[in-house]
Amino acid sequence: MWLKKGKQHYVGTKAYYPKVHMWGAIGIDGIVGIHVFQGNLNAPRFKAILKNSLILQVNDRYDKGTWSLAQDNDSKHQASITQNFLKTQKVLLKIFF
């Protein structure tokens, strides 16, 4: 860019860019599934990802009730909406702190 001497040029920037997240799972034989979304992850969104993505893909690959989900002690993972859903799906849980 060329500017005349004494002229100033300002370039505006966004204070915050959109968030893009990728959530996925890895099984003993490779990647099970990937889910991409925008915005913040909360317990209802996490449950929707489990229901509409992970559990469907994992149950297609492995027999239902023969696999476990490893997760940490994050509030979204420990929320009652998530825990109750996982119990109805008979998902075995392993919690790592």
PyMOL commands that place a pseudoatom at each C-alpha (Angstrom):
pseudoatom trace, name=CA, resn=MET, resi=1, chain=A, elem=C, hetatm=0, pos=[0.000, 0.000, 0.000]
pseudoatom trace, name=CA, resn=TRP, resi=2, chain=A, elem=C, hetatm=0, pos=[1.264, 3.469, -0.853]
pseudoatom trace, name=CA, resn=LEU, resi=3, chain=A, elem=C, hetatm=0, pos=[0.430, 6.465, 1.308]
pseudoatom trace, name=CA, resn=LYS, resi=4, chain=A, elem=C, hetatm=0, pos=[1.300, 10.091, 0.814]
pseudoatom trace, name=CA, resn=LYS, resi=5, chain=A, elem=C, hetatm=0, pos=[3.635, 11.559, 3.366]
pseudoatom trace, name=CA, resn=GLY, resi=6, chain=A, elem=C, hetatm=0, pos=[1.717, 12.658, 6.434]
pseudoatom trace, name=CA, resn=LYS, resi=7, chain=A, elem=C, hetatm=0, pos=[-1.375, 10.561, 5.656]
pseudoatom trace, name=CA, resn=GLN, resi=8, chain=A, elem=C, hetatm=0, pos=[-2.453, 7.865, 8.080]
pseudoatom trace, name=CA, resn=HIS, resi=9, chain=A, elem=C, hetatm=0, pos=[-4.257, 4.651, 7.304]
pseudoatom trace, name=CA, resn=TYR, resi=10, chain=A, elem=C, hetatm=0, pos=[-6.180, 2.611, 9.834]
pseudoatom trace, name=CA, resn=VAL, resi=11, chain=A, elem=C, hetatm=0, pos=[-7.109, -1.019, 9.381]
pseudoatom trace, name=CA, resn=GLY, resi=12, chain=A, elem=C, hetatm=0, pos=[-10.062, -2.239, 11.422]
pseudoatom trace, name=CA, resn=THR, resi=13, chain=A, elem=C, hetatm=0, pos=[-9.977, -5.687, 12.974]
pseudoatom trace, name=CA, resn=LYS, resi=14, chain=A, elem=C, hetatm=0, pos=[-12.558, -7.763, 14.760]
pseudoatom trace, name=CA, resn=ALA, resi=15, chain=A, elem=C, hetatm=0, pos=[-12.209, -7.990, 18.504]
pseudoatom trace, name=CA, resn=TYR, resi=16, chain=A, elem=C, hetatm=0, pos=[-13.403, -11.588, 18.502]
pseudoatom trace, name=CA, resn=TYR, resi=17, chain=A, elem=C, hetatm=0, pos=[-13.449, -14.124, 15.707]
pseudoatom trace, name=CA, resn=PRO, resi=18, chain=A, elem=C, hetatm=0, pos=[-16.096, -16.850, 15.487]
pseudoatom trace, name=CA, resn=LYS, resi=19, chain=A, elem=C, hetatm=0, pos=[-15.274, -19.972, 17.463]
pseudoatom trace, name=CA, resn=VAL, resi=20, chain=A, elem=C, hetatm=0, pos=[-15.022, -23.192, 15.532]
pseudoatom trace, name=CA, resn=HIS, resi=21, chain=A, elem=C, hetatm=0, pos=[-14.612, -26.419, 17.479]
pseudoatom trace, name=CA, resn=MET, resi=22, chain=A, elem=C, hetatm=0, pos=[-13.875, -29.943, 16.443]
pseudoatom trace, name=CA, resn=TRP, resi=23, chain=A, elem=C, hetatm=0, pos=[-14.977, -32.761, 18.705]
pseudoatom trace, name=CA, resn=GLY, resi=24, chain=A, elem=C, hetatm=0, pos=[-13.977, -36.306, 17.939]
pseudoatom trace, name=CA, resn=ALA, resi=25, chain=A, elem=C, hetatm=0, pos=[-13.313, -39.742, 19.257]
pseudoatom trace, name=CA, resn=ILE, resi=26, chain=A, elem=C, hetatm=0, pos=[-10.525, -42.216, 18.716]
pseudoatom trace, name=CA, resn=GLY, resi=27, chain=A, elem=C, hetatm=0, pos=[-11.052, -45.948, 18.955]
pseudoatom trace, name=CA, resn=ILE, resi=28, chain=A, elem=C, hetatm=0, pos=[-8.600, -48.814, 19.123]
pseudoatom trace, name=CA, resn=ASP, resi=29, chain=A, elem=C, hetatm=0, pos=[-8.694, -49.039, 15.333]
pseudoatom trace, name=CA, resn=GLY, resi=30, chain=A, elem=C, hetatm=0, pos=[-8.577, -45.320, 14.505]
pseudoatom trace, name=CA, resn=ILE, resi=31, chain=A, elem=C, hetatm=0, pos=[-10.824, -42.288, 14.295]
pseudoatom trace, name=CA, resn=VAL, resi=32, chain=A, elem=C, hetatm=0, pos=[-14.434, -43.039, 15.133]
pseudoatom trace, name=CA, resn=GLY, resi=33, chain=A, elem=C, hetatm=0, pos=[-16.032, -39.730, 14.302]
pseudoatom trace, name=CA, resn=ILE, resi=34, chain=A, elem=C, hetatm=0, pos=[-15.545, -35.991, 14.099]
pseudoatom trace, name=CA, resn=HIS, resi=35, chain=A, elem=C, hetatm=0, pos=[-18.142, -33.328, 14.773]
pseudoatom trace, name=CA, resn=VAL, resi=36, chain=A, elem=C, hetatm=0, pos=[-17.502, -29.656, 13.908]
pseudoatom trace, name=CA, resn=PHE, resi=37, chain=A, elem=C, hetatm=0, pos=[-19.565, -26.849, 15.424]
pseudoatom trace, name=CA, resn=GLN, resi=38, chain=A, elem=C, hetatm=0, pos=[-19.490, -23.129, 16.163]
pseudoatom trace, name=CA, resn=GLY, resi=39, chain=A, elem=C, hetatm=0, pos=[-20.161, -21.417, 19.455]
pseudoatom trace, name=CA, resn=ASN, resi=40, chain=A, elem=C, hetatm=0, pos=[-19.677, -22.589, 22.991]
pseudoatom trace, name=CA, resn=LEU, resi=41, chain=A, elem=C, hetatm=0, pos=[-20.004, -26.148, 24.163]
pseudoatom trace, name=CA, resn=ASN, resi=42, chain=A, elem=C, hetatm=0, pos=[-22.511, -26.637, 26.971]
pseudoatom trace, name=CA, resn=ALA, resi=43, chain=A, elem=C, hetatm=0, pos=[-24.165, -29.739, 28.438]
pseudoatom trace, name=CA, resn=PRO, resi=44, chain=A, elem=C, hetatm=0, pos=[-27.207, -29.776, 26.087]
pseudoatom trace, name=CA, resn=ARG, resi=45, chain=A, elem=C, hetatm=0, pos=[-24.958, -29.359, 23.021]
pseudoatom trace, name=CA, resn=PHE, resi=46, chain=A, elem=C, hetatm=0, pos=[-22.600, -32.059, 24.330]
pseudoatom trace, name=CA, resn=LYS, resi=47, chain=A, elem=C, hetatm=0, pos=[-25.553, -34.424, 24.778]
pseudoatom trace, name=CA, resn=ALA, resi=48, chain=A, elem=C, hetatm=0, pos=[-26.682, -33.675, 21.202]
pseudoatom trace, name=CA, resn=ILE, resi=49, chain=A, elem=C, hetatm=0, pos=[-23.192, -34.451, 19.870]
pseudoatom trace, name=CA, resn=LEU, resi=50, chain=A, elem=C, hetatm=0, pos=[-23.155, -37.722, 21.789]
pseudoatom trace, name=CA, resn=LYS, resi=51, chain=A, elem=C, hetatm=0, pos=[-26.648, -38.644, 20.616]
pseudoatom trace, name=CA, resn=ASN, resi=52, chain=A, elem=C, hetatm=0, pos=[-26.432, -37.594, 16.970]
pseudoatom trace, name=CA, resn=SER, resi=53, chain=A, elem=C, hetatm=0, pos=[-22.793, -38.313, 16.239]
pseudoatom trace, name=CA, resn=LEU, resi=54, chain=A, elem=C, hetatm=0, pos=[-20.632, -40.315, 18.613]
pseudoatom trace, name=CA, resn=ILE, resi=55, chain=A, elem=C, hetatm=0, pos=[-22.998, -42.995, 19.883]
pseudoatom trace, name=CA, resn=LEU, resi=56, chain=A, elem=C, hetatm=0, pos=[-24.420, -43.722, 16.434]
pseudoatom trace, name=CA, resn=GLN, resi=57, chain=A, elem=C, hetatm=0, pos=[-20.961, -44.075, 14.908]
pseudoatom trace, name=CA, resn=VAL, resi=58, chain=A, elem=C, hetatm=0, pos=[-19.475, -46.092, 17.758]
pseudoatom trace, name=CA, resn=ASN, resi=59, chain=A, elem=C, hetatm=0, pos=[-22.440, -48.470, 17.964]
pseudoatom trace, name=CA, resn=ASP, resi=60, chain=A, elem=C, hetatm=0, pos=[-22.127, -49.050, 14.211]
pseudoatom trace, name=CA, resn=ARG, resi=61, chain=A, elem=C, hetatm=0, pos=[-18.477, -49.990, 14.610]
pseudoatom trace, name=CA, resn=TYR, resi=62, chain=A, elem=C, hetatm=0, pos=[-18.555, -51.855, 17.934]
pseudoatom trace, name=CA, resn=ASP, resi=63, chain=A, elem=C, hetatm=0, pos=[-21.271, -53.798, 19.703]
pseudoatom trace, name=CA, resn=LYS, resi=64, chain=A, elem=C, hetatm=0, pos=[-23.481, -51.666, 21.954]
pseudoatom trace, name=CA, resn=GLY, resi=65, chain=A, elem=C, hetatm=0, pos=[-22.400, -51.902, 25.581]
pseudoatom trace, name=CA, resn=THR, resi=66, chain=A, elem=C, hetatm=0, pos=[-18.904, -53.200, 24.772]
pseudoatom trace, name=CA, resn=TRP, resi=67, chain=A, elem=C, hetatm=0, pos=[-17.104, -49.874, 24.628]
pseudoatom trace, name=CA, resn=SER, resi=68, chain=A, elem=C, hetatm=0, pos=[-16.398, -47.156, 27.185]
pseudoatom trace, name=CA, resn=LEU, resi=69, chain=A, elem=C, hetatm=0, pos=[-16.208, -43.384, 26.987]
pseudoatom trace, name=CA, resn=ALA, resi=70, chain=A, elem=C, hetatm=0, pos=[-13.211, -41.751, 28.659]
pseudoatom trace, name=CA, resn=GLN, resi=71, chain=A, elem=C, hetatm=0, pos=[-13.708, -38.161, 29.735]
pseudoatom trace, name=CA, resn=ASP, resi=72, chain=A, elem=C, hetatm=0, pos=[-12.454, -35.728, 32.341]
pseudoatom trace, name=CA, resn=ASN, resi=73, chain=A, elem=C, hetatm=0, pos=[-14.265, -34.044, 35.208]
pseudoatom trace, name=CA, resn=ASP, resi=74, chain=A, elem=C, hetatm=0, pos=[-15.487, -31.106, 33.091]
pseudoatom trace, name=CA, resn=SER, resi=75, chain=A, elem=C, hetatm=0, pos=[-18.840, -29.682, 34.179]
pseudoatom trace, name=CA, resn=LYS, resi=76, chain=A, elem=C, hetatm=0, pos=[-20.398, -30.529, 30.776]
pseudoatom trace, name=CA, resn=HIS, resi=77, chain=A, elem=C, hetatm=0, pos=[-19.351, -34.152, 31.169]
pseudoatom trace, name=CA, resn=GLN, resi=78, chain=A, elem=C, hetatm=0, pos=[-20.617, -34.382, 34.742]
pseudoatom trace, name=CA, resn=ALA, resi=79, chain=A, elem=C, hetatm=0, pos=[-23.906, -32.531, 34.173]
pseudoatom trace, name=CA, resn=SER, resi=80, chain=A, elem=C, hetatm=0, pos=[-27.023, -34.528, 35.025]
pseudoatom trace, name=CA, resn=ILE, resi=81, chain=A, elem=C, hetatm=0, pos=[-28.389, -34.164, 31.469]
pseudoatom trace, name=CA, resn=THR, resi=82, chain=A, elem=C, hetatm=0, pos=[-25.219, -35.830, 30.128]
pseudoatom trace, name=CA, resn=GLN, resi=83, chain=A, elem=C, hetatm=0, pos=[-24.975, -38.488, 32.827]
pseudoatom trace, name=CA, resn=ASN, resi=84, chain=A, elem=C, hetatm=0, pos=[-28.637, -39.469, 32.561]
pseudoatom trace, name=CA, resn=PHE, resi=85, chain=A, elem=C, hetatm=0, pos=[-28.397, -39.738, 28.785]
pseudoatom trace, name=CA, resn=LEU, resi=86, chain=A, elem=C, hetatm=0, pos=[-25.282, -41.917, 28.965]
pseudoatom trace, name=CA, resn=LYS, resi=87, chain=A, elem=C, hetatm=0, pos=[-27.010, -44.230, 31.448]
pseudoatom trace, name=CA, resn=THR, resi=88, chain=A, elem=C, hetatm=0, pos=[-29.987, -44.687, 29.108]
pseudoatom trace, name=CA, resn=GLN, resi=89, chain=A, elem=C, hetatm=0, pos=[-27.548, -45.579, 26.319]
pseudoatom trace, name=CA, resn=LYS, resi=90, chain=A, elem=C, hetatm=0, pos=[-25.694, -48.049, 28.573]
pseudoatom trace, name=CA, resn=VAL, resi=91, chain=A, elem=C, hetatm=0, pos=[-22.363, -46.316, 27.938]
pseudoatom trace, name=CA, resn=LEU, resi=92, chain=A, elem=C, hetatm=0, pos=[-19.539, -47.408, 30.235]
pseudoatom trace, name=CA, resn=LEU, resi=93, chain=A, elem=C, hetatm=0, pos=[-17.704, -44.380, 31.630]
pseudoatom trace, name=CA, resn=LYS, resi=94, chain=A, elem=C, hetatm=0, pos=[-14.082, -43.867, 32.634]
pseudoatom trace, name=CA, resn=ILE, resi=95, chain=A, elem=C, hetatm=0, pos=[-13.397, -40.563, 34.348]
pseudoatom trace, name=CA, resn=PHE, resi=96, chain=A, elem=C, hetatm=0, pos=[-9.903, -39.055, 34.295]
pseudoatom trace, name=CA, resn=PHE, resi=97, chain=A, elem=C, hetatm=0, pos=[-9.031, -36.078, 36.499]
for i in range(1, 97): cmd.bond("trace and resi %d" % i, "trace and resi %d" % (i + 1))
show_as sticks, trace
zoom trace
